[in-house]
Amino acid sequence: MTRSPIHLDTDIRSFGGIASAAELLDLGYTRDALRLWGDGRRSRRLRRGWYAPRDLPEEVVAAWDAGGVLACVSALALADPGAASRALDELHICVPRTASRIPRTVPLRGRAVRVVAHWSTADHESGTRRGVDAATAVRQARRCARRATADASAECRSALAGAEPQERREQRAVTSGPGACPSATTPPRAPRPACAAACRASRGCR
């Protein structure tokens, strides 16, 4: 029996706010009804064959545009905007291990944000069509934080290693050059900008 399009919004929300054409056709909707509803002001088409209400959060739509669901700090930030400031500059998504062609950036709220993909079929299936579950998002965020700290520390050590030869050259020039004072020493060098930024990110060099 054909189902009236007036129920489409309610039925799609019963699927968590995202429903496939196959699911809606099984409920009795026609393809013409789906086409008209998908072009309406209260609805939106995600990827081909997937439908959602117009008020679906932009972060969820961007995650689908990138081929995944919300994950990590992006999923946490959607529930609590103050939970993760990194979500302002990055969009963390989770995709199955079989996924491919993940874009580097996606449009979100009028600007391009960098996509950070978490590759895990189990994590991808842990939550809903909007995003991973809370426990998975917290675990992913902790892993990302550890990785960011390790990367920042490595950048700091690399910057310091590049600065040391120059410091030694200056020291030799002062203490052994023509007219040098045997007791002269060079003042300590200020941290290089890259190192200083890395140190701040990792809360100090280690």
Short mmCIF file of the C-alpha atoms (twelve columns), coordinates in Angstrom:
data_MODEL
# 
_entry.id   MODEL 
# 
loop_
_atom_site.group_PDB 
_atom_site.id 
_atom_site.type_symbol 
_atom_site.label_atom_id 
_atom_site.label_alt_id 
_atom_site.label_comp_id 
_atom_site.label_asym_id 
_atom_site.label_seq_id 
_atom_site.Cartn_x 
_atom_site.Cartn_y 
_atom_site.Cartn_z 
_atom_site.pdbx_PDB_model_num 
ATOM 1   C CA . MET A 1   0.000  0.000  0.000  1 
ATOM 2   C CA . THR A 2   1.322  3.443  -0.923 1 
ATOM 3   C CA . ARG A 3   2.220  5.577  2.072  1 
ATOM 4   C CA . SER A 4   1.422  9.293  2.143  1 
ATOM 5   C CA . PRO A 5   4.431  11.634 1.866  1 
ATOM 6   C CA . ILE A 6   3.178  13.582 4.882  1 
ATOM 7   C CA . HIS A 7   4.717  10.855 7.059  1 
ATOM 8   C CA . LEU A 8   8.149  10.990 5.440  1 
ATOM 9   C CA . ASP A 9   9.721  13.368 7.948  1 
ATOM 10  C CA . THR A 10  8.545  11.305 10.916 1 
ATOM 11  C CA . ASP A 11  9.598  8.021  9.331  1 
ATOM 12  C CA . ILE A 12  13.081 9.285  8.460  1 
ATOM 13  C CA . ARG A 13  13.560 10.524 12.019 1 
ATOM 14  C CA . SER A 14  12.603 7.059  13.244 1 
ATOM 15  C CA . PHE A 15  15.760 5.811  11.495 1 
ATOM 16  C CA . GLY A 16  17.850 8.285  13.497 1 
ATOM 17  C CA . GLY A 17  17.482 11.140 11.028 1 
ATOM 18  C CA . ILE A 18  19.085 9.371  8.069  1 
ATOM 19  C CA . ALA A 19  17.280 6.801  5.938  1 
ATOM 20  C CA . SER A 20  18.030 5.005  2.700  1 
ATOM 21  C CA . ALA A 21  15.756 4.951  -0.309 1 
ATOM 22  C CA . ALA A 22  15.413 1.181  0.045  1 
ATOM 23  C CA . GLU A 23  14.164 1.519  3.620  1 
ATOM 24  C CA . LEU A 24  11.627 4.152  2.647  1 
ATOM 25  C CA . LEU A 25  10.432 2.218  -0.382 1 
ATOM 26  C CA . ASP A 26  9.859  -0.773 1.899  1 
ATOM 27  C CA . LEU A 27  7.558  1.422  4.004  1 
ATOM 28  C CA . GLY A 28  5.403  2.084  0.963  1 
ATOM 29  C CA . TYR A 29  6.706  5.363  -0.443 1 
ATOM 30  C CA . THR A 30  7.071  5.829  -4.168 1 
ATOM 31  C CA . ARG A 31  10.225 7.017  -5.901 1 
ATOM 32  C CA . ASP A 32  8.395  10.147 -7.043 1 
ATOM 33  C CA . ALA A 33  7.509  10.929 -3.432 1 
ATOM 34  C CA . LEU A 34  11.138 10.532 -2.397 1 
ATOM 35  C CA . ARG A 35  12.337 12.709 -5.250 1 
ATOM 36  C CA . LEU A 36  9.897  15.497 -4.408 1 
ATOM 37  C CA . TRP A 37  10.609 15.261 -0.692 1 
ATOM 38  C CA . GLY A 38  14.361 15.285 -1.267 1 
ATOM 39  C CA . ASP A 39  14.087 18.565 -3.173 1 
ATOM 40  C CA . GLY A 40  11.892 20.216 -0.547 1 
ATOM 41  C CA . ARG A 41  12.719 22.989 1.903  1 
ATOM 42  C CA . ARG A 42  12.372 20.694 4.941  1 
ATOM 43  C CA . SER A 43  14.580 17.937 3.602  1 
ATOM 44  C CA . ARG A 44  17.953 17.226 2.098  1 
ATOM 45  C CA . ARG A 45  19.533 14.480 0.081  1 
ATOM 46  C CA . LEU A 46  22.868 13.290 1.440  1 
ATOM 47  C CA . ARG A 47  24.614 10.879 -0.858 1 
ATOM 48  C CA . ARG A 48  22.769 9.179  -3.678 1 
ATOM 49  C CA . GLY A 49  19.892 7.187  -2.210 1 
ATOM 50  C CA . TRP A 50  20.080 8.647  1.308  1 
ATOM 51  C CA . TYR A 51  17.712 11.205 2.811  1 
ATOM 52  C CA . ALA A 52  17.648 13.392 5.930  1 
ATOM 53  C CA . PRO A 53  15.669 16.285 7.427  1 
ATOM 54  C CA . ARG A 54  16.900 19.775 6.674  1 
ATOM 55  C CA . ASP A 55  17.810 20.319 10.352 1 
ATOM 56  C CA . LEU A 56  20.409 17.537 10.389 1 
ATOM 57  C CA . PRO A 57  23.563 19.082 11.959 1 
ATOM 58  C CA . GLU A 58  26.004 20.495 9.423  1 
ATOM 59  C CA . GLU A 59  28.840 18.467 10.953 1 
ATOM 60  C CA . VAL A 60  26.967 15.239 10.253 1 
ATOM 61  C CA . VAL A 61  26.296 16.312 6.673  1 
ATOM 62  C CA . ALA A 62  29.983 17.191 6.193  1 
ATOM 63  C CA . ALA A 63  31.017 13.796 7.588  1 
ATOM 64  C CA . TRP A 64  28.736 12.088 5.078  1 
ATOM 65  C CA . ASP A 65  30.128 14.282 2.307  1 
ATOM 66  C CA . ALA A 66  33.571 12.966 3.277  1 
ATOM 67  C CA . GLY A 67  32.342 9.380  3.183  1 
ATOM 68  C CA . GLY A 68  32.038 8.575  6.877  1 
ATOM 69  C CA . VAL A 69  30.304 9.371  10.150 1 
ATOM 70  C CA . LEU A 70  31.298 11.805 12.887 1 
ATOM 71  C CA . ALA A 71  34.050 10.554 15.187 1 
ATOM 72  C CA . CYS A 72  36.562 11.521 17.864 1 
ATOM 73  C CA . VAL A 73  36.589 15.180 18.940 1 
ATOM 74  C CA . SER A 74  34.049 16.140 16.264 1 
ATOM 75  C CA . ALA A 75  31.474 13.741 17.696 1 
ATOM 76  C CA . LEU A 76  32.206 14.960 21.224 1 
ATOM 77  C CA . ALA A 77  31.984 18.603 20.183 1 
ATOM 78  C CA . LEU A 78  28.577 18.040 18.606 1 
ATOM 79  C CA . ALA A 79  27.273 16.862 21.983 1 
ATOM 80  C CA . ASP A 80  29.195 19.537 23.923 1 
ATOM 81  C CA . PRO A 81  30.597 22.497 21.920 1 
ATOM 82  C CA . GLY A 82  33.198 23.166 24.619 1 
ATOM 83  C CA . ALA A 83  34.485 19.602 24.738 1 
ATOM 84  C CA . ALA A 84  37.150 19.823 22.036 1 
ATOM 85  C CA . SER A 85  38.543 23.001 20.495 1 
ATOM 86  C CA . ARG A 86  40.394 21.041 17.792 1 
ATOM 87  C CA . ALA A 87  37.031 20.254 16.210 1 
ATOM 88  C CA . LEU A 88  36.899 23.881 15.037 1 
ATOM 89  C CA . ASP A 89  39.734 23.318 12.572 1 
ATOM 90  C CA . GLU A 90  39.320 19.635 11.742 1 
ATOM 91  C CA . LEU A 91  36.503 17.244 10.988 1 
ATOM 92  C CA . HIS A 92  37.128 13.800 12.428 1 
ATOM 93  C CA . ILE A 93  35.254 11.024 10.704 1 
ATOM 94  C CA . CYS A 94  35.224 7.248  11.003 1 
ATOM 95  C CA . VAL A 95  35.174 5.046  7.925  1 
ATOM 96  C CA . PRO A 96  35.302 1.273  7.393  1 
ATOM 97  C CA . ARG A 97  38.684 -0.183 6.546  1 
ATOM 98  C CA . THR A 98  37.386 -0.910 3.052  1 
ATOM 99  C CA . ALA A 99  36.655 2.763  2.368  1 
ATOM 100 C CA . SER A 100 38.612 4.794  -0.164 1 
ATOM 101 C CA . ARG A 101 38.878 8.258  -1.700 1 
ATOM 102 C CA . ILE A 102 38.628 10.265 1.495  1 
ATOM 103 C CA . PRO A 103 38.896 13.982 0.619  1 
ATOM 104 C CA . ARG A 104 41.486 16.162 2.316  1 
ATOM 105 C CA . THR A 105 38.960 18.885 3.075  1 
ATOM 106 C CA . VAL A 106 35.193 19.330 3.073  1 
ATOM 107 C CA . PRO A 107 33.060 22.484 3.242  1 
ATOM 108 C CA . LEU A 108 31.613 23.181 6.682  1 
ATOM 109 C CA . ARG A 109 29.820 26.370 7.701  1 
ATOM 110 C CA . GLY A 110 31.222 28.367 4.815  1 
ATOM 111 C CA . ARG A 111 34.861 27.245 4.974  1 
ATOM 112 C CA . ALA A 112 36.999 24.254 4.138  1 
ATOM 113 C CA . VAL A 113 38.057 22.115 7.101  1 
ATOM 114 C CA . ARG A 114 40.663 19.357 7.128  1 
ATOM 115 C CA . VAL A 115 39.366 15.790 7.246  1 
ATOM 116 C CA . VAL A 116 40.954 13.414 9.764  1 
ATOM 117 C CA . ALA A 117 39.908 9.836  9.042  1 
ATOM 118 C CA . HIS A 118 39.772 7.054  11.635 1 
ATOM 119 C CA . TRP A 119 39.889 3.735  9.801  1 
ATOM 120 C CA . SER A 120 37.979 1.069  11.729 1 
ATOM 121 C CA . THR A 121 35.000 -1.003 10.683 1 
ATOM 122 C CA . ALA A 122 34.149 -1.829 14.306 1 
ATOM 123 C CA . ASP A 123 34.256 1.832  15.365 1 
ATOM 124 C CA . HIS A 124 32.228 2.850  12.327 1 
ATOM 125 C CA . GLU A 125 29.473 0.459  13.354 1 
ATOM 126 C CA . SER A 126 29.600 1.300  17.075 1 
ATOM 127 C CA . GLY A 127 27.056 4.115  17.042 1 
ATOM 128 C CA . THR A 128 24.385 5.469  14.739 1 
ATOM 129 C CA . ARG A 129 24.335 6.776  11.199 1 
ATOM 130 C CA . ARG A 130 25.270 10.170 12.616 1 
ATOM 131 C CA . GLY A 131 28.448 9.124  14.392 1 
ATOM 132 C CA . VAL A 132 30.321 6.676  16.584 1 
ATOM 133 C CA . ASP A 133 29.108 6.033  20.121 1 
ATOM 134 C CA . ALA A 134 30.346 8.118  23.057 1 
ATOM 135 C CA . ALA A 135 32.794 5.548  24.432 1 
ATOM 136 C CA . THR A 136 34.405 5.121  21.013 1 
ATOM 137 C CA . ALA A 137 34.640 8.889  20.500 1 
ATOM 138 C CA . VAL A 138 36.398 9.317  23.876 1 
ATOM 139 C CA . ARG A 139 38.868 6.518  23.095 1 
ATOM 140 C CA . GLN A 140 39.616 8.013  19.679 1 
ATOM 141 C CA . ALA A 141 40.093 11.491 21.181 1 
ATOM 142 C CA . ARG A 142 42.589 10.179 23.725 1 
ATOM 143 C CA . ARG A 143 44.547 8.413  20.997 1 
ATOM 144 C CA . CYS A 144 44.578 11.574 18.875 1 
ATOM 145 C CA . ALA A 145 45.779 13.640 21.843 1 
ATOM 146 C CA . ARG A 146 48.672 11.242 22.493 1 
ATOM 147 C CA . ARG A 147 49.640 11.294 18.828 1 
ATOM 148 C CA . ALA A 148 49.525 15.100 18.697 1 
ATOM 149 C CA . THR A 149 51.747 15.342 21.777 1 
ATOM 150 C CA . ALA A 150 54.245 12.858 20.325 1 
ATOM 151 C CA . ASP A 151 54.330 14.717 17.003 1 
ATOM 152 C CA . ALA A 152 54.849 18.063 18.745 1 
ATOM 153 C CA . SER A 153 57.681 16.678 20.872 1 
ATOM 154 C CA . ALA A 154 59.365 15.218 17.793 1 
ATOM 155 C CA . GLU A 155 59.105 18.573 16.016 1 
ATOM 156 C CA . CYS A 156 60.585 20.293 19.051 1 
ATOM 157 C CA . ARG A 157 63.531 17.901 19.237 1 
ATOM 158 C CA . SER A 158 64.143 18.295 15.509 1 
ATOM 159 C CA . ALA A 159 64.119 22.081 15.804 1 
ATOM 160 C CA . LEU A 160 66.550 21.975 18.716 1 
ATOM 161 C CA . ALA A 161 68.850 19.589 16.869 1 
ATOM 162 C CA . GLY A 162 68.987 22.000 13.953 1 
ATOM 163 C CA . ALA A 163 69.809 24.903 16.272 1 
ATOM 164 C CA . GLU A 164 72.692 23.237 18.140 1 
ATOM 165 C CA . PRO A 165 75.326 23.291 15.359 1 
ATOM 166 C CA . GLN A 166 74.804 27.022 14.886 1 
ATOM 167 C CA . GLU A 167 75.179 27.600 18.626 1 
ATOM 168 C CA . ARG A 168 78.431 25.654 18.690 1 
ATOM 169 C CA . ARG A 169 79.751 27.634 15.733 1 
ATOM 170 C CA . GLU A 170 78.985 30.900 17.492 1 
ATOM 171 C CA . GLN A 171 80.604 29.617 20.679 1 
ATOM 172 C CA . ARG A 172 83.811 28.710 18.828 1 
ATOM 173 C CA . ALA A 173 83.868 32.071 17.057 1 
ATOM 174 C CA . VAL A 174 83.717 33.936 20.363 1 
ATOM 175 C CA . THR A 175 86.150 31.814 22.350 1 
ATOM 176 C CA . SER A 176 88.722 30.932 19.691 1 
ATOM 177 C CA . GLY A 177 88.549 33.626 17.048 1 
ATOM 178 C CA . PRO A 178 91.025 36.485 16.583 1 
ATOM 179 C CA . GLY A 179 91.114 38.637 19.705 1 
ATOM 180 C CA . ALA A 180 88.723 36.370 21.535 1 
ATOM 181 C CA . CYS A 181 88.526 36.453 25.288 1 
ATOM 182 C CA . PRO A 182 89.233 32.986 26.745 1 
ATOM 183 C CA . SER A 183 86.428 33.353 29.282 1 
ATOM 184 C CA . ALA A 184 83.815 34.696 26.892 1 
ATOM 185 C CA . THR A 185 80.559 32.830 26.476 1 
ATOM 186 C CA . THR A 186 77.647 33.330 24.160 1 
ATOM 187 C CA . PRO A 187 74.251 34.230 25.583 1 
ATOM 188 C CA . PRO A 188 71.625 31.491 25.379 1 
ATOM 189 C CA . ARG A 189 69.650 31.476 22.162 1 
ATOM 190 C CA . ALA A 190 65.913 31.992 22.201 1 
ATOM 191 C CA . PRO A 191 63.923 28.930 21.128 1 
ATOM 192 C CA . ARG A 192 63.220 28.815 17.434 1 
ATOM 193 C CA . PRO A 193 59.580 29.640 16.578 1 
ATOM 194 C CA . ALA A 194 58.814 26.103 15.415 1 
ATOM 195 C CA . CYS A 195 60.256 24.648 18.600 1 
ATOM 196 C CA . ALA A 196 58.463 27.149 20.804 1 
ATOM 197 C CA . ALA A 197 55.145 26.283 19.193 1 
ATOM 198 C CA . ALA A 198 55.855 22.603 19.498 1 
ATOM 199 C CA . CYS A 199 56.802 22.975 23.152 1 
ATOM 200 C CA . ARG A 200 53.590 24.800 23.895 1 
ATOM 201 C CA . ALA A 201 51.568 22.108 22.131 1 
ATOM 202 C CA . SER A 202 53.239 19.301 24.036 1 
ATOM 203 C CA . ARG A 203 53.511 21.210 27.350 1 
ATOM 204 C CA . GLY A 204 57.280 21.225 27.199 1 
ATOM 205 C CA . CYS A 205 60.071 19.300 25.542 1 
ATOM 206 C CA . ARG A 206 60.917 15.865 26.873 1 
# 
